[in-house]
């Protein structure tokens, strides 16, 4: 007997979709439960036949297959990046240096500030964001608009294609969400970030060597603002919502011009 396996397509999504993954996981769990119950009932029955035996033998193999898919889905969900932290918990600073290493994870993420309400909730989320399993559950709750710290709406929060990057710059770790990332190890970069333990939580990143800026005048002072304004156009920004917020900080806040 030929059995058509259920394949969780969420495992092949180009951008990890926590909602799609959890929907597939729910489907797999229900299927396993139903099949196991049917198999158990059949094994306890006195009315058996060759045809039914073939069917339930095939069903037992299907359960084994589904258990494997369940493990894959759970591992994928546990690997989902931590939630964005919005707004930044501290004033943004400028970081310059060489990227030692970098990894990128494509995922759909929510960047609506309405999903992140109070500073206390931000701190709590920050403390728990690396907890395996917890972060995935929190992501799902936020996107579904059902978590206690989420502004209540009738619709799921909008999610955007984005990239979660993590790595090291001059020996110090960094991580954060950006709109896109085309940065390689060994490149000189500038970042907008906040301190995060011994490393940084980044909100923007630019690969300096890939952009050449030509200025007709090179006097100091006001031209520094012009340079930053030009550079800001190349930034891959963590959040769509905070694009303008970040630019204004780079243009209007003098202390951001000083490296950490």
C-alpha angles and dihedrals in degrees: 000000000000116000124198107224121219107237118198101230091192088079089068099046111130089220114040109247112198092194093052091046093051092046090054091046091052091050092050093048092050092047092051092049094049094046094048091050092050093047092049092049091050093049089053092049125096092209103086131151140176091256094049091044091055090048096051093042087056089047091054090054089049090054090054090051092048092050088056091050090048091056091048092050093047091050091049092049092048089052093055109122121254120268120275113260108231129211100021111259093225137023113287119253132194118248123192128184150095122303109237095184138348138185127189131207119192113217145148110253138176117242099173109126088213088074091062113056122166135026091237090056090049091054092048091049090047091054093049102035095102095048108119111239094006094074092050092051091048092050091052092048093050094048091047091049092234104110117108091240094052125096106248115247136160092240139056113264113264113259126203134202107258144147129245109211129191133171144104133293117195089341097310123108124242136180138171149122122281134177091240136347128211099159125130134200111272095031124126111241143175122216138190104219150146124228113265112184107296092344142036140272104216130212100178138014135188130185102226097197092060094059126063117194121197120199126190090207127037104187116137128244114042092026089067088068090049091052092051091046091053092046092049089064089067097048120122097218124214095222132025088215093055099046093101091038092057095045092052090052092052093047101040108028114078096194091064089069091070117083119233 
